[in-house]
Amino acid sequence: MVTVTTIIEETFRLADPASKNGAEVGTVTIHLDRRKVTVPRVPGETLLESARRAGLEPPFSCEAGNCGTCMARLEEGHATMRVNDALDEDEVAEGYILTCQGVPDTSVTVRYE
């Protein structure tokens, strides 16, 4: 007796809804401790999470947007902070962002100082 087995394989990928056919969704470039690392942008991932995924050890503490330990300067691109209970309006105007709360909307470049 011969048994026929069907195997169905599904592959799921994160894609930017604005991109066509799951094309590149951008990059996150991080400058930290004289290192520059670029990783693909993952929608919904914070800048801090991207830095960790890149193998870096960025500064952080509360991860809730309260302390400012993870502050970095956004040099290129745009990111949205979910919560900001640490930075003044002046700091935000100068380009600073809380990386634990900043989610990139585009390709970005961030510099930890």
PyMOL commands that place a pseudoatom at each C-alpha (Angstrom):
pseudoatom trace, name=CA, resn=MET, resi=1, chain=A, elem=C, hetatm=0, pos=[0.000, 0.000, 0.000]
pseudoatom trace, name=CA, resn=VAL, resi=2, chain=A, elem=C, hetatm=0, pos=[1.316, 3.469, -0.925]
pseudoatom trace, name=CA, resn=THR, resi=3, chain=A, elem=C, hetatm=0, pos=[0.546, 6.489, 1.250]
pseudoatom trace, name=CA, resn=VAL, resi=4, chain=A, elem=C, hetatm=0, pos=[0.618, 9.930, -0.358]
pseudoatom trace, name=CA, resn=THR, resi=5, chain=A, elem=C, hetatm=0, pos=[1.535, 12.767, 1.965]
pseudoatom trace, name=CA, resn=THR, resi=6, chain=A, elem=C, hetatm=0, pos=[1.132, 16.419, 1.074]
pseudoatom trace, name=CA, resn=ILE, resi=7, chain=A, elem=C, hetatm=0, pos=[3.337, 18.951, 2.789]
pseudoatom trace, name=CA, resn=ILE, resi=8, chain=A, elem=C, hetatm=0, pos=[2.296, 22.569, 2.696]
pseudoatom trace, name=CA, resn=GLU, resi=9, chain=A, elem=C, hetatm=0, pos=[4.891, 25.158, 3.678]
pseudoatom trace, name=CA, resn=GLU, resi=10, chain=A, elem=C, hetatm=0, pos=[4.014, 28.751, 4.553]
pseudoatom trace, name=CA, resn=THR, resi=11, chain=A, elem=C, hetatm=0, pos=[6.542, 31.540, 4.902]
pseudoatom trace, name=CA, resn=PHE, resi=12, chain=A, elem=C, hetatm=0, pos=[5.580, 34.670, 6.809]
pseudoatom trace, name=CA, resn=ARG, resi=13, chain=A, elem=C, hetatm=0, pos=[7.500, 37.913, 6.480]
pseudoatom trace, name=CA, resn=LEU, resi=14, chain=A, elem=C, hetatm=0, pos=[7.196, 41.342, 7.990]
pseudoatom trace, name=CA, resn=ALA, resi=15, chain=A, elem=C, hetatm=0, pos=[6.497, 43.884, 5.306]
pseudoatom trace, name=CA, resn=ASP, resi=16, chain=A, elem=C, hetatm=0, pos=[5.847, 47.582, 5.300]
pseudoatom trace, name=CA, resn=PRO, resi=17, chain=A, elem=C, hetatm=0, pos=[2.271, 48.082, 4.063]
pseudoatom trace, name=CA, resn=ALA, resi=18, chain=A, elem=C, hetatm=0, pos=[3.500, 50.985, 1.947]
pseudoatom trace, name=CA, resn=SER, resi=19, chain=A, elem=C, hetatm=0, pos=[6.083, 48.846, 0.179]
pseudoatom trace, name=CA, resn=LYS, resi=20, chain=A, elem=C, hetatm=0, pos=[5.326, 46.772, -2.881]
pseudoatom trace, name=CA, resn=ASN, resi=21, chain=A, elem=C, hetatm=0, pos=[5.551, 43.000, -2.640]
pseudoatom trace, name=CA, resn=GLY, resi=22, chain=A, elem=C, hetatm=0, pos=[7.428, 43.045, 0.687]
pseudoatom trace, name=CA, resn=ALA, resi=23, chain=A, elem=C, hetatm=0, pos=[10.290, 45.142, -0.662]
pseudoatom trace, name=CA, resn=GLU, resi=24, chain=A, elem=C, hetatm=0, pos=[12.978, 46.530, 1.640]
pseudoatom trace, name=CA, resn=VAL, resi=25, chain=A, elem=C, hetatm=0, pos=[11.424, 48.435, 4.542]
pseudoatom trace, name=CA, resn=GLY, resi=26, chain=A, elem=C, hetatm=0, pos=[14.473, 50.546, 5.301]
pseudoatom trace, name=CA, resn=THR, resi=27, chain=A, elem=C, hetatm=0, pos=[17.411, 50.465, 7.660]
pseudoatom trace, name=CA, resn=VAL, resi=28, chain=A, elem=C, hetatm=0, pos=[18.437, 51.553, 11.143]
pseudoatom trace, name=CA, resn=THR, resi=29, chain=A, elem=C, hetatm=0, pos=[22.006, 52.856, 11.444]
pseudoatom trace, name=CA, resn=ILE, resi=30, chain=A, elem=C, hetatm=0, pos=[23.401, 53.207, 14.950]
pseudoatom trace, name=CA, resn=HIS, resi=31, chain=A, elem=C, hetatm=0, pos=[26.591, 54.982, 16.038]
pseudoatom trace, name=CA, resn=LEU, resi=32, chain=A, elem=C, hetatm=0, pos=[27.776, 53.855, 19.473]
pseudoatom trace, name=CA, resn=ASP, resi=33, chain=A, elem=C, hetatm=0, pos=[31.248, 53.755, 21.037]
pseudoatom trace, name=CA, resn=ARG, resi=34, chain=A, elem=C, hetatm=0, pos=[33.088, 54.464, 17.768]
pseudoatom trace, name=CA, resn=ARG, resi=35, chain=A, elem=C, hetatm=0, pos=[31.122, 51.719, 16.013]
pseudoatom trace, name=CA, resn=LYS, resi=36, chain=A, elem=C, hetatm=0, pos=[28.639, 52.112, 13.197]
pseudoatom trace, name=CA, resn=VAL, resi=37, chain=A, elem=C, hetatm=0, pos=[26.181, 49.287, 12.576]
pseudoatom trace, name=CA, resn=THR, resi=38, chain=A, elem=C, hetatm=0, pos=[23.284, 49.103, 10.122]
pseudoatom trace, name=CA, resn=VAL, resi=39, chain=A, elem=C, hetatm=0, pos=[20.433, 46.599, 10.399]
pseudoatom trace, name=CA, resn=PRO, resi=40, chain=A, elem=C, hetatm=0, pos=[17.179, 46.193, 8.475]
pseudoatom trace, name=CA, resn=ARG, resi=41, chain=A, elem=C, hetatm=0, pos=[14.291, 48.139, 9.999]
pseudoatom trace, name=CA, resn=VAL, resi=42, chain=A, elem=C, hetatm=0, pos=[11.649, 45.919, 11.581]
pseudoatom trace, name=CA, resn=PRO, resi=43, chain=A, elem=C, hetatm=0, pos=[8.246, 47.625, 11.779]
pseudoatom trace, name=CA, resn=GLY, resi=44, chain=A, elem=C, hetatm=0, pos=[7.206, 48.179, 15.408]
pseudoatom trace, name=CA, resn=GLU, resi=45, chain=A, elem=C, hetatm=0, pos=[10.686, 47.562, 16.824]
pseudoatom trace, name=CA, resn=THR, resi=46, chain=A, elem=C, hetatm=0, pos=[12.177, 50.323, 18.984]
pseudoatom trace, name=CA, resn=LEU, resi=47, chain=A, elem=C, hetatm=0, pos=[15.576, 51.834, 18.274]
pseudoatom trace, name=CA, resn=LEU, resi=48, chain=A, elem=C, hetatm=0, pos=[16.885, 50.237, 21.478]
pseudoatom trace, name=CA, resn=GLU, resi=49, chain=A, elem=C, hetatm=0, pos=[15.707, 46.803, 20.320]
pseudoatom trace, name=CA, resn=SER, resi=50, chain=A, elem=C, hetatm=0, pos=[17.330, 47.394, 16.925]
pseudoatom trace, name=CA, resn=ALA, resi=51, chain=A, elem=C, hetatm=0, pos=[20.625, 48.323, 18.591]
pseudoatom trace, name=CA, resn=ARG, resi=52, chain=A, elem=C, hetatm=0, pos=[20.558, 45.153, 20.680]
pseudoatom trace, name=CA, resn=ARG, resi=53, chain=A, elem=C, hetatm=0, pos=[19.700, 43.058, 17.626]
pseudoatom trace, name=CA, resn=ALA, resi=54, chain=A, elem=C, hetatm=0, pos=[22.732, 44.621, 15.927]
pseudoatom trace, name=CA, resn=GLY, resi=55, chain=A, elem=C, hetatm=0, pos=[24.931, 43.225, 18.707]
pseudoatom trace, name=CA, resn=LEU, resi=56, chain=A, elem=C, hetatm=0, pos=[25.508, 46.562, 20.438]
pseudoatom trace, name=CA, resn=GLU, resi=57, chain=A, elem=C, hetatm=0, pos=[25.216, 47.267, 24.156]
pseudoatom trace, name=CA, resn=PRO, resi=58, chain=A, elem=C, hetatm=0, pos=[23.420, 50.623, 24.256]
pseudoatom trace, name=CA, resn=PRO, resi=59, chain=A, elem=C, hetatm=0, pos=[22.757, 52.435, 27.524]
pseudoatom trace, name=CA, resn=PHE, resi=60, chain=A, elem=C, hetatm=0, pos=[19.309, 51.943, 29.054]
pseudoatom trace, name=CA, resn=SER, resi=61, chain=A, elem=C, hetatm=0, pos=[17.601, 51.608, 32.408]
pseudoatom trace, name=CA, resn=CYS, resi=62, chain=A, elem=C, hetatm=0, pos=[13.823, 51.874, 32.812]
pseudoatom trace, name=CA, resn=GLU, resi=63, chain=A, elem=C, hetatm=0, pos=[12.710, 51.029, 29.236]
pseudoatom trace, name=CA, resn=ALA, resi=64, chain=A, elem=C, hetatm=0, pos=[9.523, 52.979, 30.003]
pseudoatom trace, name=CA, resn=GLY, resi=65, chain=A, elem=C, hetatm=0, pos=[10.449, 56.454, 28.747]
pseudoatom trace, name=CA, resn=ASN, resi=66, chain=A, elem=C, hetatm=0, pos=[10.953, 57.849, 32.245]
pseudoatom trace, name=CA, resn=CYS, resi=67, chain=A, elem=C, hetatm=0, pos=[14.694, 58.140, 32.909]
pseudoatom trace, name=CA, resn=GLY, resi=68, chain=A, elem=C, hetatm=0, pos=[16.490, 59.380, 29.775]
pseudoatom trace, name=CA, resn=THR, resi=69, chain=A, elem=C, hetatm=0, pos=[19.392, 56.919, 30.066]
pseudoatom trace, name=CA, resn=CYS, resi=70, chain=A, elem=C, hetatm=0, pos=[18.804, 55.655, 26.507]
pseudoatom trace, name=CA, resn=MET, resi=71, chain=A, elem=C, hetatm=0, pos=[18.736, 59.137, 24.954]
pseudoatom trace, name=CA, resn=ALA, resi=72, chain=A, elem=C, hetatm=0, pos=[20.403, 59.484, 21.553]
pseudoatom trace, name=CA, resn=ARG, resi=73, chain=A, elem=C, hetatm=0, pos=[20.346, 62.006, 18.715]
pseudoatom trace, name=CA, resn=LEU, resi=74, chain=A, elem=C, hetatm=0, pos=[18.283, 61.188, 15.654]
pseudoatom trace, name=CA, resn=GLU, resi=75, chain=A, elem=C, hetatm=0, pos=[20.517, 62.402, 12.806]
pseudoatom trace, name=CA, resn=GLU, resi=76, chain=A, elem=C, hetatm=0, pos=[18.492, 61.229, 9.818]
pseudoatom trace, name=CA, resn=GLY, resi=77, chain=A, elem=C, hetatm=0, pos=[14.966, 60.016, 9.251]
pseudoatom trace, name=CA, resn=HIS, resi=78, chain=A, elem=C, hetatm=0, pos=[11.922, 60.115, 11.493]
pseudoatom trace, name=CA, resn=ALA, resi=79, chain=A, elem=C, hetatm=0, pos=[10.844, 58.097, 14.531]
pseudoatom trace, name=CA, resn=THR, resi=80, chain=A, elem=C, hetatm=0, pos=[7.841, 58.330, 16.827]
pseudoatom trace, name=CA, resn=MET, resi=81, chain=A, elem=C, hetatm=0, pos=[8.238, 58.140, 20.606]
pseudoatom trace, name=CA, resn=ARG, resi=82, chain=A, elem=C, hetatm=0, pos=[5.506, 56.100, 22.277]
pseudoatom trace, name=CA, resn=VAL, resi=83, chain=A, elem=C, hetatm=0, pos=[6.158, 57.774, 25.652]
pseudoatom trace, name=CA, resn=ASN, resi=84, chain=A, elem=C, hetatm=0, pos=[8.347, 60.719, 26.637]
pseudoatom trace, name=CA, resn=ASP, resi=85, chain=A, elem=C, hetatm=0, pos=[8.477, 61.526, 30.314]
pseudoatom trace, name=CA, resn=ALA, resi=86, chain=A, elem=C, hetatm=0, pos=[12.201, 62.388, 30.326]
pseudoatom trace, name=CA, resn=LEU, resi=87, chain=A, elem=C, hetatm=0, pos=[13.105, 64.807, 27.519]
pseudoatom trace, name=CA, resn=ASP, resi=88, chain=A, elem=C, hetatm=0, pos=[12.312, 68.519, 27.465]
pseudoatom trace, name=CA, resn=GLU, resi=89, chain=A, elem=C, hetatm=0, pos=[10.740, 70.106, 24.390]
pseudoatom trace, name=CA, resn=ASP, resi=90, chain=A, elem=C, hetatm=0, pos=[14.100, 71.765, 23.651]
pseudoatom trace, name=CA, resn=GLU, resi=91, chain=A, elem=C, hetatm=0, pos=[15.892, 68.408, 23.603]
pseudoatom trace, name=CA, resn=VAL, resi=92, chain=A, elem=C, hetatm=0, pos=[13.295, 66.921, 21.270]
pseudoatom trace, name=CA, resn=ALA, resi=93, chain=A, elem=C, hetatm=0, pos=[13.590, 69.986, 19.018]
pseudoatom trace, name=CA, resn=GLU, resi=94, chain=A, elem=C, hetatm=0, pos=[17.373, 69.418, 18.900]
pseudoatom trace, name=CA, resn=GLY, resi=95, chain=A, elem=C, hetatm=0, pos=[16.783, 65.874, 17.604]
pseudoatom trace, name=CA, resn=TYR, resi=96, chain=A, elem=C, hetatm=0, pos=[17.113, 63.824, 20.775]
pseudoatom trace, name=CA, resn=ILE, resi=97, chain=A, elem=C, hetatm=0, pos=[14.972, 60.743, 21.215]
pseudoatom trace, name=CA, resn=LEU, resi=98, chain=A, elem=C, hetatm=0, pos=[14.431, 58.051, 23.847]
pseudoatom trace, name=CA, resn=THR, resi=99, chain=A, elem=C, hetatm=0, pos=[15.573, 54.938, 22.026]
pseudoatom trace, name=CA, resn=CYS, resi=100, chain=A, elem=C, hetatm=0, pos=[13.531, 52.675, 24.309]
pseudoatom trace, name=CA, resn=GLN, resi=101, chain=A, elem=C, hetatm=0, pos=[10.383, 54.417, 23.060]
pseudoatom trace, name=CA, resn=GLY, resi=102, chain=A, elem=C, hetatm=0, pos=[11.402, 55.552, 19.572]
pseudoatom trace, name=CA, resn=VAL, resi=103, chain=A, elem=C, hetatm=0, pos=[9.980, 53.511, 16.709]
pseudoatom trace, name=CA, resn=PRO, resi=104, chain=A, elem=C, hetatm=0, pos=[11.379, 54.474, 13.305]
pseudoatom trace, name=CA, resn=ASP, resi=105, chain=A, elem=C, hetatm=0, pos=[8.849, 55.444, 10.651]
pseudoatom trace, name=CA, resn=THR, resi=106, chain=A, elem=C, hetatm=0, pos=[11.536, 55.605, 7.944]
pseudoatom trace, name=CA, resn=SER, resi=107, chain=A, elem=C, hetatm=0, pos=[15.171, 54.635, 7.552]
pseudoatom trace, name=CA, resn=VAL, resi=108, chain=A, elem=C, hetatm=0, pos=[17.026, 56.353, 10.392]
pseudoatom trace, name=CA, resn=THR, resi=109, chain=A, elem=C, hetatm=0, pos=[20.469, 57.149, 11.715]
pseudoatom trace, name=CA, resn=VAL, resi=110, chain=A, elem=C, hetatm=0, pos=[20.924, 57.437, 15.486]
pseudoatom trace, name=CA, resn=ARG, resi=111, chain=A, elem=C, hetatm=0, pos=[24.007, 58.541, 17.429]
pseudoatom trace, name=CA, resn=TYR, resi=112, chain=A, elem=C, hetatm=0, pos=[24.524, 57.774, 21.115]
pseudoatom trace, name=CA, resn=GLU, resi=113, chain=A, elem=C, hetatm=0, pos=[26.643, 60.536, 22.659]
for i in range(1, 113): cmd.bond("trace and resi %d" % i, "trace and resi %d" % (i + 1))
show_as sticks, trace
zoom trace
